[in-house]
Amino acid sequence: MSVFALIKVLVTAINNEAGTPLEQKVQERTWDLEQARQEADAASRVKSDFLAVMSHET
């Protein structure tokens, strides 16, 4: 078995054990983006409520 074949076998075994690093990174980033979207949506609702209250007070 060549050195490259051995390296490929080892890398494949490691990736299968822990999931691929790219898949993990994508899942983490997706979670981060979803959290940021939820925070932005909440901030937008607060802003809308505030502006609605302010427009009725004038």
Buried (B, 14 or more C-beta within 10 A) or exposed (E): EEEEEEEEEEEEEEEEEEEEEEEEEEEEEEEEEEEEEEEEEEEEEEEEEEEEEEEEEE
